[in-house]
């Protein structure tokens, strides 16, 4: 099969890879209908995360079941499925508590690589959720978004306790931040402030439900949020970047007693103890337990209540994956969809 492999920073190739096969009786093999490039894929692309060797890429995926292992009981060939970027059994004590990304048997799909024509899905019964029928083509981008960025944005909004009567500020205007805006509005937030300097992303944020746009960053951004909230700060803040500046901007934009949901993959972030102590905020986040939200999100997508697939503003065949990485790296695209 053909699949994306990163050989070094900036060096993305589509090449022949071994066809996946059933390795464990709990596995399934899917034919990938669509995959995509994630913002977190840009960390090794930029050389910030080190590659030890040539690495198959991709952890977001939707597709049609081709084959199942002997212990798979809830899936059958021909079903269209969506799965999380963490494979999980969905039965362990951690999973039952709603934190499938911390499953005791978890497998990071990025170690398998789903930017490919086919993919092996471990723990298939716990990881994959099937749609009632094979969806029309126009819904596939939305379902693909549910595999990671929608579920991650949703978790961030939930972790920040977005809800009725709340003002929510979102730090980060990538796909996750934009879908956190959508999630906050769906969860009933009264006011959603998107922090963005990019006109096209501001436009999409408003279409997803943002009521306000703040272009300032850092201390100026914090001060602007406080001005807009009577000097108090936002009730809920989403951090969707993962840098020192974005994390501190998020924490300091929240009011005392407020909640910060952080889902940006952190790089060289160090929280100052005394500043954190004085902030008097709740912090909750980490790798999103997307599987917790998948059934409900897929229903919202299927009945066309939400259209998260709009974050894909570049649609390419798999063989042109390198162009998609470059476009996202240069911020010419929010998110690249790849069609095997």
Secondary structure, DSSP 8 states (H G I E B T S, - for coil): -EEEEEEETTEEEEEE-------STT-EEEEEEEEE--TTHHHHHTTSS--SS-EE----EEEEEEEE-TT--S--TT-EEEE-SEE--S-SHHHHTT-GGG-TT-EEGGGT--SBSEEEESSHHHHEEE-SS---HHHHHHHHHHTTHHHHHHHHHHHTT--BT-EEEEE--SHHHHHHHHHHHHTTBSEEEEE---HHHHHHHHHHT-SEEE---HHHHHHHHHHHTTTS-EEEEEE-S-SHHHHHHHHHHEEEEEEEEE-S--SS----HHHHHHH--EEEESS--HHHHHHHHHHHHHTTS--GGGG--EEEEGGGHHHHHHHHHTTS-S-EEEE-
